[in-house]
Amino acid sequence: MSLTTILDYDFMRNAFLATTIVGIVAGAVGYFLVLRGETFAGHALAHVGFPGATGAVLLGLSPIAGLSLFTIIAGLGIGLLGNRANRDVAVGIVLTLSLGRGLLFLHFYTAYAAQATNVLFGNVLGIGGDTVLVMAALGAVSLIALLLIARPLLFASLQPELAEARGVPLGLVSTLFLVVVALSTVEAMQIVGVLLVFALMVAPAATAIRLTRRVATGIAASIALAVGIAWLSLVLAFLTDWPTSFWITALGGLAYFASSLRRR
């Protein structure tokens, strides 16, 4: 198969649409996630999605519904249980509880081994048109919500003490942001799965922060890197028949490593 025929297939067109949506959302949300030093929270929310998806399938529901419900509840729980000082404790509690449920659901999930693999590692080439529409709706909600809280979120991220003194509700802003992160994580897991979601949520944003000085430029660079990495990964997967998730993780790590060398 040649590169010129890559868009002749419906599954490839759906894959490019899905990765574009996820790249835009993950790039924007991931920038604030890295800026606030809450990547561990994003990591926990990704793992929460696994018991959510497996539990939904066991009940005969859509995996996306389970992913969304569990990650949103976990985001609310992390935001409400922990302030900035003890956030890691709350994240650890939510993570361990979720992994325990995931182990239980996995015990009853052996008949759906292929679906479990897709949840863990993603399967962008298996995404249908209906799923793309769902992802577009989730992406629009995530971006609108992020835009609404962007100014107080940025203020609270860079100057938390001053923001609190000026009346910014830090707890509310943080909780709302974690809900946005939860929705973004649901989308990213459709591409790279539970175990590799960090590759698309964190690597482009961390690279952009290293290479830029202004917030607007950094967000734009993060989005461009996330979309570019996803597109290039699809092309390489098409040409080599290697998993798309592998290429996304490899290119994300390479971009971050290259930015480290340039900064030095």
N, C-alpha and C positions, 0 to 999 in steps of 0.2 A: 504493500500500500504506500502511495506517495503522499507527501505533505499537502498537495493540492486537493486531495479528496477528503481532507479531514472534516470539512463541514457538510459533506454529502450524507452524513449519517445523523439521524434524529438524536441518538444518544449523545453524540459529540456536541451538537448544537445545544442540547439541554445542559450538558456539562459546562460549556462555556458560559451560558447564562447564569447557571447556579454559582460558579466560581466568581463571576463578576459581582453578583449580589453579595456573596459572602466576603469577598475581598474588600469591597467598599465599607461594609459594616464592621468587619473585623479590624480593618485599618484604622477607622475613626475611633472605635471603642477601645481598641488595644492601645492606642496612643495614651489615653487617659489612664488606662489600667497600669501601664508601665510608669507613667509620670507619678502616679499616686503610690507606687510601690506595693500594689495589691495583686501581683501576679499569682501569689499563692492562693488567693481567693478564687481567681479564675481557674486555676488548676483544680481546686476542690469542686467548683461548679461543674466542670467537665466530667469529673468522676461521678457526680450525683446523677448525671444523665443516664448512666448505664443501668442502675436499678429501676429508674423511671421507664426506660424503653423496654426492658425485659418484663417488668411488672405489667406494663400495658399490653404486651403481646400475650402474656398468660391470661389476661382478662378479655382477650379478643378485641382490643382497642388498637388504634394506630400508635406505632412507636413514637412518632413526632409528638402526639398528645402527651404521652408519658414523659418524654424528654422535657417538654415545655413546662408541664405541671411541677415536676420534681425540681427542676433547676430554678424556677421562679420562687417556689417555696423555700428552697435552700438560700437563694439570694436574700429574701426577706429575713430568714432566720439569722444569717450571718450579720446583716445590717442591724437587726434589732438586738441581738445578743451581745454584740461586741462593739465598743467604741474604738477609737484609733489606738488606744493604749493596749487593749487586750484583744484586738481583732484576731490575731493568730490563734488564740485559744478557742474562740468561737468557730473559726474556720476548721480547726482540727476536730472539734466535737462534731460538727456537721459532716465532715468528711468521713470520720470513722463510723458514724451511724449509717451513712449512705452505703459505705462499702460493706457493712454488715448485712444490710438489706440486699445488696447486689449479690452477695455470696448465697443468701437464701434463695433468691429468684433464680440464680444460675443453677442451683441444685435441681430445680424443676424445669430448667430451660434446655435440657440436653437434646430434646427433639427438634430444636430450632438452632442448631449449631451454626448454620450458614448465616442466619439473621444476626446471631450473636457476634460473629466475626465482623459483619458489616457495621454493627454498632461500635465495636471496639476500634476498628481501623478505617471505617468509612468506605463508601463505594460510589464515588461521584459518577462513574460511567453507568450506574444503574438507576440514576434519578430520572423520573418521568416528568411529563409536562405539568401534571397536577402538583407534584412536589415543588417544582420551580415556582408556581403561583403562590403556594403557601410560604415559601422562603421569601418571595418578593414582598408579601404582606407583612411577615415578621420583620424583614429588613426595613420597610417603611416605618413601622411602629418604633423600631429601635432608634432609627436616625432622628425621627421627630422628637422622641423623648429625650435623646441626647442633646438635641438642639435647644430644647426648652430649659434644660438644667446646665447648659454649657458654661455660662458666665459664673454662676455661684460655684459650680464644680471646679472650674479653673482657679477661682479665688481660694477656695478651700484646699485645693491641692498644693498651691504654691505658698500661701500664707495662712495656714489654718488658725493660728492664734489671732491674727489680725481680723480674719474673716469672722471668727466667733465674736470678737469684740464689736464688730460692725453689725452684728445681728443675724448673720447667716446661720440657718439651722443645719449644723454640720451633720448631725445624725440622720436627718431626713434626706439631705442631699446624698449622703453616702449610701443610704438604703435604696433610694431611687436609682442611683448609678449601678448598684449591684443587680437590681432587677434588669436594667438594660444589658448588663454583662451577661446575665442568664439567658436572655433572648438571643443575644449574639452568639453565645456558646452553643445554643441549640442549632443555629444555622451552620456554624463552623463544623460541628460534629457530623453533619450530613456529608461533608467533604473529606475530612481527615479522621473522623472517629473520635471516640472518647480519649484514647491514649495519646493521640498526636495533635490534639486541638491547640496546644501551645505553639506549634509551628506556625500557624496562621494568625493567632491572636497576639503573640508576643514578639516573635522574631522580626517582622517588618517594622513594628512600632519601635522596638528597641534600636534597630538599625537607624530609623529616621531620627530618633532623638540624638543619636551620636553624630549625625551628619548635618543637622540643622540647628539654628539658633532661635527662630521665632516659632510660636505655637501654630499659627496658621500654616506656615511652610512645613512644619513637622507633620501636621495632620495630613496635608496633601501628599507629602512624600511617603507617609505610612500607607495611605490608601493605594498610591501608585505602586509601591513595592509589593503589597499584598496581592493586588490584581495581576501585576506582572509575573510574580512567582507562580500564581495559580495557573495563568495562561501557559507559561513556559512549561510547567509541569505536565499539563494536559498534552502538549505537543510531544514532549519527550516520552510520555507514557504511550502515546499513539505510535511513535516510531520504534520504541524498544520493547513494548509489551510488558514493561515493569510497572508496579503499582503507582498510581498517581500520588498517593499519600507519601510514598518514599521520596519521590522527587520534590514534593512540597517541603518536607522536612530537611532534605539535603540542601536545597537552594536557599531556604530560610537561614539555616546555619551558616552556609557559605557567605551570604550577604552580611550577616552579623560579624563574622570573622573578618571579612574584607573591610568593614567599617572600623573595626578595632585597629587594623593595621594602618588605615588611612589616618585615624585620629592620632596614633602614635607618631 
